[in-house]
Amino acid sequence: MKETVRNILKWGYPACAVAAVVVSPGVFLFLNNRDQFTLSPVGMLVLSVLVFAGITALWGIPLILLRNWRHARKWTVFTLASSIALLLQCQFSSSFFNGSAPVEVDFYVVLIYLLQFALVAAPFVLAYFVRHWLFQNAIRVTSIIVLCQLAMIGATLFRPNSSVSEYDFHDYSFSEVGKFTFASEKNLIVLVVDCMGEQLFKEMARNYPEILETFRDFTCFDHITSPLPRTMYAVPAMLTGINFPRTADGQPDETASHGAYLREACRAETSLFRLCREAGWHREGYPFIMQTISYAPEVINNSTANGFAEQQYSAWKILQMTFPKFIPDFFLHMTGYNKDVFETLTQVADSGNNLLYDQVFYSRLSKEFHVGTHAYGLKYLHLHGGHDPVRTDENLERKHGVMVYRQLRGSLRILELLLQKLKDAGLYDAATIVVAGDHTERYTPESIAFVKRPGETHSAMVVNSLECQVSDLAATAAKACGLPTTGTSLFEKEACQGDWNATRQTQNNTISLPPWQRMTEPSTIVPISFHNRSCDIQDNRLFIECKDDNIHIKTFTIQVVDLTGANGFQAEIAVPEGKDSFFTSPLDFPDGVYRIMMKTQFAYVYDGTEGTSQKILHNYLVCQNGKASSQPNVPEQWTTPIQLGETLNLRKVWLFPQVCTPDDSTFGNIGLTLMKEPSFVLHLPQLPKPTSLKISLLFLSADKGRLHVSTQLTTAQEVQVDDHMKGSFVLELPATKAPMDLQLNFYKKYPLFFGNKQSFPLTLKIQSISLR
């Protein structure tokens, strides 16, 4: 027996080192983000033990069974070296490129790759020279590695403010089955529009004045504030009337448990959930993020107990986020894989045919609205509003570089549709509707709210500039519904007639750039990534927002270069602290099409370390007759065909006048990605003889089918494709006497209606196109 135990320890125990190194990053992720996962601490413990035991068994059992093999000692040494290499890769090497492969391989990138390789290879080289000592001390070395991981986990677990999460979404989730089912007699609807501050809403209303007609029967409280301007604090306050504890300087009290706050606030005497429950109302909550309401069945009727599926989803997300940390960046570069997969885990689907959250919301509301069997109902809903990422325009269509006020306008189309549905169903007049922002897009307190009481009608929206807080909305809504509350309604206070055109003074974050300077040698450097913040052309000047709570911009440089490279202009400025939006001088450039690049030098707020960022705007800048406009594709008169012998490397983050793409397409470090619209147009020159067009695909996600390639008049070729096609294919193009356009569409092999050609949404990533 003792000999058996000794053999297990001597040969199998080193496998524990590998298991500990692989499991610990997932544990760290969970402990640092436990309020983002439905997986409970007990569930995480069980998952960790199972993964640890599985890796130990898979790696250790062969060592035990093959202990008499002549290379067994070498395998034990290799096991210990592997655990150290994995530790170095995960803890240090994996952060070199911030989780994604670089676009260009230059000297710096090669140097980093070599350093990474050396860091990972060093444990194996060292182990070779000390292999005899390492084998003799395998148990001690393994114990040190395992204990180090346990010590770091313990330090994370028991550090200040890292107590076990008290959120009840570890036990409950919510069902979306009845999300668009409304009560048959009285409805209390609280619609939170994320990042809808006073200044942003009024800017949106000035550009889209028709929105004020939507709020005609509402009273606008434009001097309402959100003392703790974060969704997790503001939303519970407006639903319950209970504010999260604050310190003397107005900041959140870090000694208070937010999970306990939610449980207590949602059951408080002033809570809309409790008041409606005691009055026999049906209560539903559909939060945008988890940490806004209690999920317990006595609070909301759409509560469901978490089962295996919810636990499995969280466990899979943890594995998905930690596994790529063990993959070296030079391997990622070859595959184009992006390992930055962390997302805030909402329980509301933000997917489905590549649709975004508000798009899904609008689509479902259009199809699923109906009147339920319950007479009275409370429904809390949440819209994306002006929140990052800004990806949709005023028509809820996916667009690049959209100003925040345009996305807010699109989000409020959901409110317009909801009000119309309520009117058509005869529910509007009796409904109490509260529409409120939780904070501004800069996370400042100047919010705005609108309240419509039952039977209330106006010839125009009423503006009440009463100084109030979002926590006052709970009592206001309760009183409007006739619910007995100890709170005071805003309508019971003396009104303060407001000026709709006035806006509360807020910090001016915008700075004007100096006049444009002509560049002697226009830059041709390819930026690392696209700029995904808001940008717009206002009064023939470019307005750009670069807000990031984690950095302070120190210098800002913008370069404008035309497609020929003949004309280039730039402006540069040292940025005072607190400034993150920029106005350029007038865009009075020579007629042409320009690319816009931005370079920032910045310092991280949390540690002061400095860095640089170089990005390109998604859209082209088109200048004509002294007027500038922003367009996703090059206008026809400036189109440049691909030339014989030319290769378009679409993996570069650049824009291409040879390719006309849909608005929802993107160029990135993987290639040209087509999503909603499965087609693009390639501009071709005159072809004096039959020519080969080679298209390289990195990944094609679709059903089996065919890629249909056509010109304006004739079909050129059809290419059969599989579900996951990689590699390249060659199209043979006939000789032409004039330039032409080539269009590519994908069609399913088995269309919905037999005999019909039906275009099908897909994700198509094209690396390069060459004409030979």
C-alpha angles and dihedrals in degrees: 000000000000090000091052092051090046091053092048091051095043098046107018102036096074088065086068088067091060091044093050093050092049096046100043098070090057091049091050090050092051095046093049094045104028091136089064099059133070087208108106123226089252090050090050090050091052092046092049093049092049094049091045092050092045095052091043091051096044092048100031104044093062088051091053094045093046097042091120092053112114091236095046093105091052090051091052091051090047089052093055092044090050092053092052092045091050090049093052092045094049099041101038118003097049093066097059096098098026092251103306136082116255120249098230129037105221132157093279093051092048090050091052090048090052092049090049091049091048092049092051094041096047096080091054093048092047092045090055092058095045097033096126093050091043092053093048091050097037093122093051094046091048091049091051092051094046094045091048090055092046091049092052091047090049092050089052093046097049101035116117115288093011098109119142111290113261097199114127093216085088084072103028139037130181132249121230095199094107098032093123099034111108134196118268098230116014128020129187107194121184109190114187115198109200118235093002102148127170096256094047094047093049091048088052092048092051089055095040106029092170088077089074089067088061089059095042095119094042132093111229118217100196097169096058116127136204104216093197100035100204127104093237090058104031101049097052089047094054092045097046108021089234119119123212111253115272135198124238091271092053097256125131112277103246092198091064121087112238091201091054089046091057093049093049098040095050089054096042121120091252095047115118088219093057095040091051092045092053089048091052096251124152109246128203134172128193107179126191091218129022100245100070109080140012113265097205118129093242089059103044130019094215091064118127129185113251111253136182093290094060093045090046092051093054092045091051092049091053092050091045092053098045103040096068090057088075093055115093116238094237088061090048090053091057093050099037088230118161113210097186094101101142114128132168102264107236118177092221114089114248094184144066118125088358092294121154127234099269091040090055090045093052093045094049093045089053092053106029105042112123141138117263134212096256115093100210126034143175116204126182113196131176131206130199091235115162094341123131132293094058102205110138133064134218090289094051089251121140110257137160125240095011118169113245094242089059092054089048090053090052092049091053089058083079089060090049091052092046093051091048091050090050091050092049090051093047092244101109100085095052094042127104108213127187119187114184143161118231095208141330125278086259092050094248124140101249099110133160133218138189126203128191116188125203112284093005116143131170136182086227137003114284117229117210113182093190112151105246145137135243089249088068091067094075094062091039091056093042093052091047089055094046094247116152107248133160091219127097122247119230087233089062091061124080109274122237113212108230137209109234093203093054122088128194114257111263132171112287104232095176126099129186117235121228120258118293118270121206113244115230091208112022111224120253096180113134111233120233096238147350122278105243100185127101120287133169144163112247123175089349090302128110117244117196130182118204099171115163121160091208100057142049113216110226101179130011124199126182123191127192116195127175122229093257093052090231096111125045133163133181143182128196133187141174106241121225115225113275096029117116106148126075138202117197128209116266114300096237095152128147114277111280147087118287139192117220120216129182130198124190133186110204145167124224111244096219099055108004095240114149132230144162133235128195118191141164128220115245096230132062120244109231117197120190130159092349094306124111129208136174118234133173093222136032113268114251096251091060098040115134117206121220109261131228108270092019125127122200108210098204092182088078115093095242141109123255125211088196093065129062111199137179118265093252094056123104138201113217145146089289097050139257109342119202116189124156096018110048096204145071137181125236118200112225130194128226107296114211092191139012108295137195120234113196119200119190117205124197095186138352118193112194144090120288110283143110137292106229113210119190143161125215092279112017143033110253103187146327122223122201112225135189130223094269109021121181131174126039144293134203126230119202110220122197124233114274133191095212138034115274141179125246119209126197123202131171122222129190119247090226108037122199092248115043114248095013125114106231122185112223132207113247145154109249121180116193118191103187145350122206132181116208 
